[in-house]
Amino acid sequence: MKYISTRGNAPAKTFTEILLAGLAPDGGLYLPEEYPQVTRAELDVWRNLSYAELAFAVLAKFATDIPADDLKALIDKTYTAEVYNNGRADSDFSQITPLRTLLPGVHILELSNGPTLAFKDMAMQLLGNLFEYALNKQHEELNILGATSGDTGSAAEYAMRGKRGIRVFMLSPDGKMSAFQRAQMYSLQDENIHNIAINGMFDDAQDMVKAVSNDHAFKAAHKIGTVNSINWGRVSAQIVYYFKGYFAATQSNDEQVAFSVPSGNFGNICAGHIARMMGLPIGQLILATNENDVLDEFFRTGAYRPRGTDHTYQTSSPSMDISKASNFERFIFDLVGRDGAQVREFWSRVDNAADTAAFDIKHTAYWDALPGFGISSGKSSHFDRLKTIRELWEEYGVMVDTHTADGLKVGLEQRRPGLPLICLETALPAKFEETILEALGRKPERPASMAGIENLPQRVDVMEADVATLKAFIAAHIPA
Ligand SMILES: *Cc1c(COP(=O)(O)O)cnc(C)c1O
Protein backbone atom coordinates (compact mmCIF):
# COMPACT_ATOMS: atom_id res chain seq x y z
CA MET A 1 0.00 0.00 0.00
CA LYS A 2 1.40 3.37 -1.04
CA TYR A 3 0.21 6.81 0.06
CA ILE A 4 -0.29 9.76 -2.26
CA SER A 5 -0.86 13.46 -1.67
CA THR A 6 -4.24 15.15 -2.08
CA ARG A 7 -2.46 17.79 -4.16
CA GLY A 8 -1.09 15.23 -6.60
CA ASN A 9 2.50 16.49 -6.71
CA ALA A 10 4.43 14.38 -4.21
CA PRO A 11 6.12 10.97 -4.49
CA ALA A 12 4.16 7.98 -3.18
CA LYS A 13 5.29 6.74 0.24
CA THR A 14 4.75 3.80 2.57
CA PHE A 15 2.81 3.83 5.86
CA THR A 16 5.99 3.96 7.95
CA GLU A 17 7.45 6.74 5.81
CA ILE A 18 4.44 9.00 6.37
CA LEU A 19 3.88 7.99 10.01
CA LEU A 20 6.33 10.59 11.33
CA ALA A 21 5.69 13.14 8.59
CA GLY A 22 3.19 15.97 8.61
CA LEU A 23 2.04 17.49 5.33
CA ALA A 24 3.26 16.04 2.04
CA PRO A 25 6.02 18.18 0.41
CA ASP A 26 3.43 19.71 -2.00
CA GLY A 27 1.34 20.92 0.96
CA GLY A 28 -1.27 18.17 0.62
CA LEU A 29 -2.37 15.40 2.98
CA TYR A 30 -1.55 11.73 2.51
CA LEU A 31 -4.20 9.16 1.59
CA PRO A 32 -3.93 5.55 0.40
CA GLU A 33 -3.66 5.40 -3.39
CA GLU A 34 -6.80 3.33 -3.23
CA TYR A 35 -9.03 2.26 -0.36
CA PRO A 36 -8.72 -1.42 0.51
CA GLN A 37 -12.06 -3.17 0.04
CA VAL A 38 -13.65 -5.39 2.66
CA THR A 39 -15.49 -8.37 1.23
CA ARG A 40 -18.75 -9.72 2.54
CA ALA A 41 -16.94 -12.86 3.70
CA GLU A 42 -14.46 -10.73 5.66
CA LEU A 43 -17.26 -8.76 7.29
CA ASP A 44 -18.83 -12.05 8.41
CA VAL A 45 -15.57 -13.06 10.10
CA TRP A 46 -14.87 -9.58 11.50
CA ARG A 47 -18.26 -9.48 13.23
CA ASN A 48 -16.99 -11.94 15.83
CA LEU A 49 -13.58 -10.41 16.51
CA SER A 50 -12.42 -8.68 19.68
CA TYR A 51 -11.45 -5.01 19.40
CA ALA A 52 -7.73 -5.79 19.15
CA GLU A 53 -8.32 -8.52 16.56
CA LEU A 54 -10.51 -6.21 14.53
CA ALA A 55 -7.96 -3.40 14.76
CA PHE A 56 -5.32 -5.76 13.40
CA ALA A 57 -7.60 -6.91 10.56
CA VAL A 58 -8.32 -3.30 9.55
CA LEU A 59 -4.86 -1.79 10.06
CA ALA A 60 -3.03 -4.65 8.36
CA LYS A 61 -4.67 -3.40 5.15
CA PHE A 62 -3.06 0.02 5.61
CA ALA A 63 0.26 -0.59 7.39
CA THR A 64 1.47 -3.13 4.86
CA ASP A 65 5.16 -2.32 5.40
CA ILE A 66 5.11 -3.26 9.11
CA PRO A 67 5.69 -7.01 9.59
CA ALA A 68 2.37 -8.58 10.65
CA ASP A 69 3.73 -9.98 13.92
CA ASP A 70 5.12 -6.59 14.93
CA LEU A 71 1.89 -4.80 14.06
CA LYS A 72 -0.13 -7.35 15.98
CA ALA A 73 2.07 -6.99 19.07
CA LEU A 74 1.74 -3.18 18.98
CA ILE A 75 -2.03 -3.40 18.63
CA ASP A 76 -2.39 -6.07 21.33
CA LYS A 77 -0.48 -3.94 23.80
CA THR A 78 -2.59 -0.87 22.95
CA TYR A 79 -6.19 -2.05 22.91
CA THR A 80 -6.47 -3.68 26.33
CA ALA A 81 -9.10 -3.44 29.06
CA GLU A 82 -6.36 -1.94 31.26
CA VAL A 83 -5.53 0.99 28.95
CA TYR A 84 -9.19 1.69 28.15
CA ASN A 85 -10.44 1.56 31.71
CA ASN A 86 -10.55 4.93 33.42
CA GLY A 87 -12.68 3.58 36.24
CA ARG A 88 -15.89 5.13 34.96
CA ALA A 89 -18.92 3.55 36.58
CA ASP A 90 -21.12 1.04 34.78
CA SER A 91 -19.13 0.25 31.65
CA ASP A 92 -17.99 -2.99 30.00
CA PHE A 93 -14.30 -2.26 29.51
CA SER A 94 -13.65 -5.66 27.90
CA GLN A 95 -15.30 -4.25 24.75
CA ILE A 96 -12.85 -1.27 24.58
CA THR A 97 -15.64 0.73 22.88
CA PRO A 98 -18.87 -0.57 24.45
CA LEU A 99 -22.19 0.34 22.88
CA ARG A 100 -24.73 1.90 25.24
CA THR A 101 -28.32 1.61 24.04
CA LEU A 102 -30.60 4.51 24.98
CA LEU A 103 -33.73 3.18 23.32
CA PRO A 104 -34.29 0.68 20.53
CA GLY A 105 -32.30 1.92 17.55
CA VAL A 106 -30.48 4.76 19.33
CA HIS A 107 -27.03 4.09 20.76
CA ILE A 108 -23.96 5.81 22.13
CA LEU A 109 -20.57 4.34 21.21
CA GLU A 110 -18.28 4.85 24.21
CA LEU A 111 -14.99 6.15 22.87
CA SER A 112 -13.88 7.95 26.03
CA ASN A 113 -12.69 5.13 28.26
CA GLY A 114 -9.01 5.92 27.70
CA PRO A 115 -6.69 7.70 30.16
CA THR A 116 -7.67 11.30 29.29
CA LEU A 117 -11.45 10.68 29.09
CA ALA A 118 -11.78 11.67 25.42
CA PHE A 119 -11.90 9.82 22.10
CA LYS A 120 -8.49 11.13 21.05
CA ASP A 121 -7.00 8.36 23.22
CA MET A 122 -8.40 5.78 20.79
CA ALA A 123 -5.84 6.71 18.13
CA MET A 124 -3.19 8.50 20.16
CA GLN A 125 -2.38 5.50 22.36
CA LEU A 126 -1.63 3.43 19.26
CA LEU A 127 0.36 6.28 17.75
CA GLY A 128 2.60 6.38 20.83
CA ASN A 129 3.42 2.69 20.37
CA LEU A 130 3.84 3.02 16.58
CA PHE A 131 6.17 6.02 16.98
CA GLU A 132 8.31 4.25 19.56
CA TYR A 133 8.54 1.17 17.31
CA ALA A 134 9.43 3.13 14.16
CA LEU A 135 11.96 5.39 15.90
CA ASN A 136 13.73 2.52 17.63
CA LYS A 137 13.99 0.63 14.34
CA GLN A 138 15.59 3.64 12.68
CA HIS A 139 17.74 4.41 15.77
CA GLU A 140 16.13 7.82 15.71
CA GLU A 141 14.63 10.21 18.23
CA LEU A 142 11.74 12.63 18.04
CA ASN A 143 10.93 15.73 20.05
CA ILE A 144 7.23 16.47 19.79
CA LEU A 145 6.42 20.14 20.06
CA GLY A 146 2.82 21.28 20.39
CA ALA A 147 0.45 23.84 21.81
CA THR A 148 -2.78 22.89 23.50
CA SER A 149 -5.79 24.47 25.10
CA GLY A 150 -6.83 21.11 26.55
CA ASP A 151 -7.70 17.76 24.94
CA THR A 152 -5.05 17.12 22.31
CA GLY A 153 -2.09 17.98 24.50
CA SER A 154 -3.13 15.70 27.31
CA ALA A 155 -3.95 12.82 24.93
CA ALA A 156 -0.50 13.21 23.35
CA GLU A 157 1.26 13.31 26.72
CA TYR A 158 -0.53 10.23 28.05
CA ALA A 159 0.30 8.40 24.80
CA MET A 160 3.99 9.35 24.75
CA ARG A 161 4.82 9.16 28.47
CA GLY A 162 7.71 6.84 29.18
CA LYS A 163 8.28 6.07 25.48
CA ARG A 164 11.88 5.50 24.43
CA GLY A 165 13.26 7.96 21.89
CA ILE A 166 10.40 10.43 22.32
CA ARG A 167 10.19 13.68 24.27
CA VAL A 168 7.16 15.96 24.45
CA PHE A 169 7.33 19.75 24.81
CA MET A 170 3.75 20.90 25.27
CA LEU A 171 2.87 24.58 25.54
CA SER A 172 -0.32 25.71 27.24
CA PRO A 173 -1.61 29.15 28.24
CA ASP A 174 -0.76 29.78 31.90
CA GLY A 175 -3.87 29.95 34.07
CA LYS A 176 -6.32 29.64 31.15
CA MET A 177 -7.23 25.97 31.45
CA SER A 178 -9.52 24.46 34.07
CA ALA A 179 -7.99 23.16 37.31
CA PHE A 180 -8.87 19.67 36.11
CA GLN A 181 -7.16 20.10 32.72
CA ARG A 182 -4.06 21.56 34.39
CA ALA A 183 -3.90 18.70 36.86
CA GLN A 184 -4.33 16.12 34.11
CA MET A 185 -1.26 17.38 32.25
CA TYR A 186 0.96 18.88 34.91
CA SER A 187 0.70 15.94 37.32
CA LEU A 188 2.62 13.70 34.89
CA GLN A 189 6.04 13.08 36.41
CA ASP A 190 7.59 11.28 33.44
CA GLU A 191 11.01 12.62 32.55
CA ASN A 192 10.24 12.74 28.83
CA ILE A 193 7.21 15.01 29.27
CA HIS A 194 7.79 18.76 29.52
CA ASN A 195 4.86 21.02 30.31
CA ILE A 196 5.48 24.68 29.53
CA ALA A 197 2.92 27.23 30.71
CA ILE A 198 3.13 30.35 28.56
CA ASN A 199 2.47 33.79 29.92
CA GLY A 200 -0.19 34.56 27.28
CA MET A 201 -3.12 33.09 25.40
CA PHE A 202 -3.41 29.86 23.40
CA ASP A 203 -2.72 31.76 20.16
CA ASP A 204 0.59 33.04 21.58
CA ALA A 205 1.60 29.47 22.38
CA GLN A 206 0.54 28.36 18.92
CA ASP A 207 2.56 31.17 17.31
CA MET A 208 5.66 30.10 19.25
CA VAL A 209 5.28 26.54 17.95
CA LYS A 210 4.92 27.86 14.40
CA ALA A 211 7.99 30.07 14.78
CA VAL A 212 10.11 27.15 15.96
CA SER A 213 8.76 24.90 13.19
CA ASN A 214 9.58 27.54 10.58
CA ASP A 215 13.20 27.65 11.73
CA HIS A 216 14.16 24.70 9.54
CA ALA A 217 17.74 24.53 10.78
CA PHE A 218 16.67 24.37 14.44
CA LYS A 219 13.89 21.93 13.60
CA ALA A 220 16.26 19.52 11.85
CA ALA A 221 19.05 19.85 14.42
CA HIS A 222 16.67 19.14 17.29
CA LYS A 223 14.48 16.54 15.53
CA ILE A 224 11.27 18.47 16.12
CA GLY A 225 7.97 16.89 15.07
CA THR A 226 4.25 17.15 15.80
CA VAL A 227 1.23 14.90 16.38
CA ASN A 228 -1.56 16.98 14.90
CA SER A 229 -4.88 15.73 13.62
CA ILE A 230 -3.76 15.36 9.99
CA ASN A 231 -1.49 12.49 11.02
CA TRP A 232 -2.52 9.49 8.92
CA GLY A 233 -1.79 7.05 11.75
CA ARG A 234 -4.45 8.76 13.84
CA VAL A 235 -7.05 8.74 11.07
CA SER A 236 -6.44 5.06 10.25
CA ALA A 237 -6.75 3.98 13.90
CA GLN A 238 -10.12 5.73 14.10
CA ILE A 239 -11.54 3.65 11.22
CA VAL A 240 -11.59 0.60 13.50
CA TYR A 241 -14.32 1.75 15.88
CA TYR A 242 -16.76 2.42 13.04
CA PHE A 243 -16.56 -1.30 12.26
CA LYS A 244 -16.82 -2.22 15.95
CA GLY A 245 -19.83 0.07 16.47
CA TYR A 246 -21.55 -1.27 13.35
CA PHE A 247 -21.24 -4.88 14.48
CA ALA A 248 -22.44 -4.03 17.99
CA ALA A 249 -25.56 -2.22 16.76
CA THR A 250 -26.67 -4.73 14.10
CA GLN A 251 -27.56 -8.42 13.83
CA SER A 252 -26.35 -9.01 10.28
CA ASN A 253 -24.20 -7.43 7.60
CA ASP A 254 -27.30 -6.79 5.47
CA GLU A 255 -28.27 -3.91 7.74
CA GLN A 256 -27.27 -0.29 7.35
CA VAL A 257 -26.63 2.22 10.15
CA ALA A 258 -26.21 5.96 10.66
CA PHE A 259 -23.30 7.42 12.64
CA SER A 260 -23.46 10.88 14.12
CA VAL A 261 -20.12 12.56 14.72
CA PRO A 262 -19.33 15.71 16.75
CA SER A 263 -16.88 17.41 14.40
CA GLY A 264 -14.14 20.03 14.43
CA ASN A 265 -11.11 19.19 12.28
CA PHE A 266 -13.03 16.56 10.27
CA GLY A 267 -10.63 13.85 11.52
CA ASN A 268 -13.15 11.60 13.22
CA ILE A 269 -15.77 11.71 10.47
CA CYS A 270 -13.05 11.34 7.82
CA ALA A 271 -12.34 7.91 9.33
CA GLY A 272 -16.07 7.12 9.01
CA HIS A 273 -16.02 8.21 5.38
CA ILE A 274 -13.08 5.86 4.73
CA ALA A 275 -14.81 2.96 6.54
CA ARG A 276 -17.78 3.52 4.23
CA MET A 277 -15.55 3.65 1.14
CA MET A 278 -14.05 0.32 2.25
CA GLY A 279 -17.50 -1.24 2.11
CA LEU A 280 -18.87 -0.96 5.66
CA PRO A 281 -22.67 -0.61 5.25
CA ILE A 282 -22.99 2.96 6.54
CA GLY A 283 -26.21 4.45 5.22
CA GLN A 284 -25.62 7.90 6.63
CA LEU A 285 -22.78 9.87 8.22
CA ILE A 286 -24.16 12.78 10.21
CA LEU A 287 -21.78 15.66 10.81
CA ALA A 288 -22.56 17.83 13.84
CA THR A 289 -20.95 21.20 14.45
CA ASN A 290 -21.40 23.68 17.27
CA GLU A 291 -21.81 27.42 16.68
CA ASN A 292 -18.62 27.25 14.58
CA ASP A 293 -20.50 25.88 11.60
CA VAL A 294 -18.12 26.13 8.64
CA LEU A 295 -18.57 22.45 7.78
CA ASP A 296 -22.35 22.53 8.16
CA GLU A 297 -22.38 25.51 5.81
CA PHE A 298 -20.48 23.52 3.19
CA PHE A 299 -22.81 20.52 3.27
CA ARG A 300 -25.90 22.78 3.16
CA THR A 301 -24.75 25.31 0.55
CA GLY A 302 -21.69 23.96 -1.25
CA ALA A 303 -19.49 26.87 -0.10
CA TYR A 304 -16.41 26.18 2.03
CA ARG A 305 -15.51 29.42 3.78
CA PRO A 306 -12.92 28.88 6.53
CA ARG A 307 -12.73 31.61 9.16
CA GLY A 308 -9.87 33.10 11.15
CA THR A 309 -9.50 32.92 14.93
CA ASP A 310 -11.16 36.36 15.17
CA HIS A 311 -14.36 34.82 13.81
CA THR A 312 -14.22 31.63 15.82
CA TYR A 313 -16.53 31.60 18.83
CA GLN A 314 -15.55 30.23 22.22
CA THR A 315 -18.31 27.75 23.04
CA SER A 316 -19.23 25.21 25.68
CA SER A 317 -18.07 22.43 23.34
CA PRO A 318 -14.57 23.92 23.05
CA SER A 319 -12.87 21.03 21.25
CA MET A 320 -15.05 21.83 18.23
CA ASP A 321 -14.19 25.54 18.17
CA ILE A 322 -12.52 25.15 14.80
CA SER A 323 -13.16 27.15 11.65
CA LYS A 324 -10.56 25.63 9.35
CA ALA A 325 -11.00 21.87 9.25
CA SER A 326 -7.56 20.44 8.56
CA ASN A 327 -8.71 16.98 7.41
CA PHE A 328 -11.49 18.27 5.14
CA GLU A 329 -9.10 18.29 2.18
CA ARG A 330 -9.04 14.48 2.32
CA PHE A 331 -12.78 14.31 1.74
CA ILE A 332 -12.70 16.91 -1.05
CA PHE A 333 -9.98 14.89 -2.81
CA ASP A 334 -12.42 11.95 -3.00
CA LEU A 335 -15.36 14.20 -3.90
CA VAL A 336 -13.51 15.63 -6.93
CA GLY A 337 -12.61 12.15 -8.18
CA ARG A 338 -9.08 12.32 -6.72
CA ASP A 339 -8.09 15.15 -9.04
CA GLY A 340 -5.06 16.71 -7.28
CA ALA A 341 -5.06 19.72 -9.63
CA GLN A 342 -8.63 20.55 -8.63
CA VAL A 343 -7.73 20.29 -4.93
CA ARG A 344 -4.74 22.58 -5.52
CA GLU A 345 -7.01 25.08 -7.24
CA PHE A 346 -9.57 25.05 -4.40
CA TRP A 347 -6.94 25.39 -1.68
CA SER A 348 -5.08 28.12 -3.52
CA ARG A 349 -8.19 30.17 -2.78
CA VAL A 350 -8.53 29.34 0.92
CA ASP A 351 -4.94 28.65 2.12
CA ASN A 352 -3.60 31.57 4.17
CA ALA A 353 -6.20 33.84 2.62
CA ALA A 354 -8.47 36.48 4.11
CA ASP A 355 -11.71 35.59 5.87
CA THR A 356 -13.78 36.21 2.75
CA ALA A 357 -11.93 33.47 0.84
CA ALA A 358 -14.02 30.49 -0.22
CA PHE A 359 -14.59 27.90 -2.85
CA ASP A 360 -18.08 26.97 -3.91
CA ILE A 361 -19.09 23.70 -5.59
CA LYS A 362 -22.80 24.54 -5.89
CA HIS A 363 -22.89 24.99 -9.65
CA THR A 364 -20.49 22.17 -10.48
CA ALA A 365 -20.82 18.45 -11.06
CA TYR A 366 -19.29 17.96 -7.59
CA TRP A 367 -22.49 19.21 -5.99
CA ASP A 368 -24.43 16.49 -7.79
CA ALA A 369 -21.88 13.90 -6.63
CA LEU A 370 -22.07 14.99 -2.97
CA PRO A 371 -25.23 13.03 -1.96
CA GLY A 372 -23.46 9.85 -3.09
CA PHE A 373 -21.16 10.17 -0.07
CA GLY A 374 -24.02 9.84 2.42
CA ILE A 375 -23.13 12.85 4.59
CA SER A 376 -25.84 14.93 6.29
CA SER A 377 -25.07 17.85 8.55
CA GLY A 378 -26.49 20.12 11.19
CA LYS A 379 -25.46 22.43 14.01
CA SER A 380 -26.10 22.72 17.71
CA SER A 381 -26.02 25.74 20.02
CA HIS A 382 -25.35 26.25 23.72
CA PHE A 383 -29.12 26.15 24.29
CA ASP A 384 -29.49 22.87 22.33
CA ARG A 385 -26.56 21.37 24.22
CA LEU A 386 -28.02 22.11 27.66
CA LYS A 387 -31.44 20.86 26.56
CA THR A 388 -30.02 17.59 25.22
CA ILE A 389 -27.94 16.99 28.35
CA ARG A 390 -31.00 17.62 30.52
CA GLU A 391 -33.35 15.41 28.47
CA LEU A 392 -30.93 12.48 28.39
CA TRP A 393 -30.35 12.73 32.10
CA GLU A 394 -34.03 12.96 32.95
CA GLU A 395 -35.30 10.33 30.52
CA TYR A 396 -32.51 7.76 30.51
CA GLY A 397 -30.33 8.58 33.52
CA VAL A 398 -27.41 8.96 31.10
CA MET A 399 -25.06 11.92 31.45
CA VAL A 400 -23.25 13.03 28.29
CA ASP A 401 -20.63 15.68 27.72
CA THR A 402 -21.23 18.83 25.71
CA HIS A 403 -19.67 17.55 22.45
CA THR A 404 -21.55 14.27 22.52
CA ALA A 405 -24.71 16.29 23.18
CA ASP A 406 -24.12 18.21 19.95
CA GLY A 407 -23.80 14.91 18.10
CA LEU A 408 -26.98 13.51 19.64
CA LYS A 409 -28.99 16.62 18.91
CA VAL A 410 -28.02 16.72 15.25
CA GLY A 411 -28.13 12.93 14.88
CA LEU A 412 -31.70 12.65 16.12
CA GLU A 413 -32.71 15.54 13.88
CA GLN A 414 -31.06 14.27 10.69
CA ARG A 415 -31.28 10.47 10.86
CA ARG A 416 -33.17 8.72 8.11
CA PRO A 417 -36.12 6.78 9.51
CA GLY A 418 -35.37 3.10 9.92
CA LEU A 419 -31.60 3.41 10.30
CA PRO A 420 -30.18 2.56 13.73
CA LEU A 421 -28.34 5.64 15.00
CA ILE A 422 -24.90 5.35 16.61
CA CYS A 423 -23.74 8.58 18.28
CA LEU A 424 -20.01 8.76 18.86
CA GLU A 425 -19.15 9.77 22.43
CA THR A 426 -16.13 12.05 22.14
CA ALA A 427 -15.55 12.92 25.83
CA LEU A 428 -16.84 12.27 29.33
CA PRO A 429 -18.88 14.91 31.17
CA ALA A 430 -16.26 15.04 33.95
CA LYS A 431 -14.09 17.11 31.59
CA PHE A 432 -16.71 19.86 31.37
CA GLU A 433 -17.98 20.25 34.92
CA GLU A 434 -19.15 23.86 34.59
CA THR A 435 -21.55 23.33 31.70
CA ILE A 436 -22.93 20.15 33.26
CA LEU A 437 -23.55 22.10 36.46
CA GLU A 438 -25.33 24.74 34.39
CA ALA A 439 -27.50 22.12 32.65
CA LEU A 440 -28.29 19.83 35.57
CA GLY A 441 -27.57 21.76 38.74
CA ARG A 442 -25.11 19.06 39.76
CA LYS A 443 -21.55 18.12 38.97
CA PRO A 444 -20.72 15.07 36.85
CA GLU A 445 -19.23 12.01 38.45
CA ARG A 446 -15.47 11.72 38.22
CA PRO A 447 -14.12 8.36 37.02
CA ALA A 448 -12.03 6.68 39.70
CA SER A 449 -8.77 7.27 37.79
CA MET A 450 -9.21 11.04 38.14
CA ALA A 451 -10.33 11.25 41.77
CA GLY A 452 -8.48 14.00 43.64
CA ILE A 453 -6.15 14.63 40.71
CA GLU A 454 -5.92 18.35 41.57
CA ASN A 455 -4.09 17.44 44.80
CA LEU A 456 -1.21 15.65 43.09
CA PRO A 457 2.16 17.41 42.82
CA GLN A 458 2.52 19.29 39.53
CA ARG A 459 5.49 19.63 37.22
CA VAL A 460 5.44 22.66 34.92
CA ASP A 461 7.80 25.40 33.76
CA VAL A 462 6.33 28.88 33.37
CA MET A 463 7.78 30.89 30.49
CA GLU A 464 7.35 34.27 28.80
CA ALA A 465 5.90 34.09 25.27
CA ASP A 466 9.36 34.37 23.76
CA VAL A 467 10.66 32.13 20.98
CA ALA A 468 14.35 32.41 21.91
CA THR A 469 13.60 31.32 25.47
CA LEU A 470 11.64 28.35 24.16
CA LYS A 471 14.45 27.29 21.83
CA ALA A 472 16.98 27.52 24.66
CA PHE A 473 14.70 25.42 26.88
CA ILE A 474 14.29 22.72 24.24
CA ALA A 475 18.03 22.62 23.50
CA ALA A 476 18.83 22.37 27.21
CA HIS A 477 16.48 19.42 27.69
CA ILE A 478 17.81 17.26 24.86
CA PRO A 479 20.87 15.35 26.02
CA ALA A 480 23.73 15.76 23.57
C1 LIG B 1 -11.14 16.63 19.00
C2 LIG B 1 -12.54 16.56 19.52
C3 LIG B 1 -13.66 16.65 18.66
C4 LIG B 1 -13.54 16.93 17.18
O1 LIG B 1 -13.00 15.86 16.45
P1 LIG B 1 -12.39 16.12 14.99
O2 LIG B 1 -11.68 14.86 14.65
O3 LIG B 1 -11.45 17.29 15.12
O4 LIG B 1 -13.53 16.42 14.08
C5 LIG B 1 -14.93 16.52 19.22
N1 LIG B 1 -15.10 16.33 20.55
C6 LIG B 1 -14.05 16.22 21.40
C7 LIG B 1 -14.30 16.04 22.85
C8 LIG B 1 -12.73 16.34 20.92
O5 LIG B 1 -11.70 16.25 21.78
The ligand as an SDF file (V2000), in Angstrom:
LIG
                    3D

 15 15  0  0  0  0  0  0  0  0999 V2000
  -11.1430   16.6250   18.9950 C   0  0  0  0  0  0  0  0  0  0  0  0
  -12.5390   16.5550   19.5170 C   0  0  0  0  0  0  0  0  0  0  0  0
  -13.6640   16.6500   18.6610 C   0  0  0  0  0  0  0  0  0  0  0  0
  -13.5450   16.9350   17.1770 C   0  0  0  0  0  0  0  0  0  0  0  0
  -12.9980   15.8650   16.4480 O   0  0  0  0  0  0  0  0  0  0  0  0
  -12.3890   16.1200   14.9860 P   0  0  0  0  0  0  0  0  0  0  0  0
  -11.6830   14.8630   14.6540 O   0  0  0  0  0  0  0  0  0  0  0  0
  -11.4510   17.2910   15.1240 O   0  0  0  0  0  0  0  0  0  0  0  0
  -13.5260   16.4160   14.0770 O   0  0  0  0  0  0  0  0  0  0  0  0
  -14.9290   16.5180   19.2210 C   0  0  0  0  0  0  0  0  0  0  0  0
  -15.0950   16.3260   20.5490 N   0  0  0  0  0  0  0  0  0  0  0  0
  -14.0450   16.2190   21.3960 C   0  0  0  0  0  0  0  0  0  0  0  0
  -14.3030   16.0410   22.8460 C   0  0  0  0  0  0  0  0  0  0  0  0
  -12.7320   16.3380   20.9240 C   0  0  0  0  0  0  0  0  0  0  0  0
  -11.6970   16.2550   21.7810 O   0  0  0  0  0  0  0  0  0  0  0  0
  1  2  1  0
  2  3  1  0
  2 14  2  0
  3  4  1  0
  3 10  2  0
  4  5  1  0
  5  6  1  0
  6  7  2  0
  6  8  1  0
  6  9  1  0
 10 11  1  0
 11 12  2  0
 12 13  1  0
 12 14  1  0
 14 15  1  0
M  END
$$$$
